[in-house]
Amino acid sequence: MSVRVKLPPILQEPSGGVEAPEVTGRTVGECLESLEAQFPGIKDHLFDRQGKLLRIYGIYLDADGLRPIELDTTVRDGDEIVILNFLMGG
């Protein structure tokens, strides 16, 4: 399956300036593994040491409302995974 991953500006530096790389996979998790294969180290910016998504990010499929998705969510050819960076402050 060919899927695009739309990256927030903060992740475009580790992706070499690519805003929406094309990846392959049957699930969101597989697509993120494909992203890591293209841009080694990018997952270090997304996940903590236990492999959990950092709280500053949300992952959405085809900008489907405000419902975050899980890594085991199935994707279809032509889908777009959107990674959003939440602003944190106090």
Secondary structure, DSSP 4 states (H G I P E B T S, - for coil): -EEEEEPPHHHHTTTTT-SS-EEE-SBHHHHHHHHHHHSTTTHHHHB-TTSPBPTTEEEEETT-TT----TT-B--TT-EEEEEE-----
